[in-house]
Amino acid sequence: MALLSAVGGATWHCCGRLLTRPFSQAAGRGERPGGEELSRLLLDDLAPTPRPAVGLELLFGLSPCLLALRAARRRVARLLLQAGRSGLQGERAELLRAAEARDIPVLRPRRRKLDVLCRYQVHQGVCMEVSPLRPRPWAEAGQARPGDDPQQLWLVLEGLQDPRNLGAVLRSAHFLGVDKVITSRRNSCPLSPVVSKASAGAMEVMDVFSTDDLAGFLQAKARQGWLVAGTVGCPGPEISLSSEIPITSCLEFLWDRPTLLVLGNEGSGLSPEVQASCQLLLSIRPGRQLPPGLESLNVSVAAGILLHSICSQRKGFLVDGKREQPLQDPQDPSALSEVPRVAQHPGLSSG
């Protein structure tokens, strides 16, 4: 059988005759096949999928990207906004204006390309190529003296490895008013885009420090007059008998001096060296008898409960470096109009 070839069209047999069908009417007129279809495509659809350059990472999510631009702590290579028919409004419009004001290139890829770039994370149609954000050495945290403010609270994290746990902890810490966060450099997950997304962007505006010697750091702060309070699960016989450190419920804890609250790894909790550096162990008492395997909470949930039980004792809120008046009794009608508002970073409201 002879080999037949058709250029510019499809071939088939019909009633014993060989017919040729052009790809389009344009091809039948001698024009470029597919010209009409190609003219409807955006140039971005024909361009290769952009990849982050070496030394950059892809930050995703509306709040992380917006807060990263506001904080200006990262180098931003370019902004990727999902292409769509409707115009940009609200925070997306603000994001675009901020990028244009800093001469940051803006691309408008289709959603499927953003999905692939973000490995199908929830990006909300917003991504940025940015330089990594790393914890600073704890020596840069400054020498906060206990006498400066008796209600200082630093959160210390040992070996948190789940980025979503770390992000949720940072979000709660920022919302409730933690002054600084210290992490162990070893066995801890980095400040990745996943952490930033889980924190709703709180990671972009918080002071996060790290140290190679967490036990030594805690001992040094204790000598300066800080209270080092570790955390444990439900205090069972194996804990109370083997530990010489007093254990108390977080609801009974009195916050009367600067405190370091220490949270441990998701699986093993505090290491023996770090726990031995604590002066007190806080626990969350359950509301019922628990079966084996359910004696503890997720670390991010435990962090929220512990921080709220401590920070609810705070006498007022810091606004522009000054402490506001304490919250009034809500049962006093005359004091309702005087309740101070909680100062928060834009974009991190309780809603």
Disulfide bonds with the S-S distance in Angstrom:
none
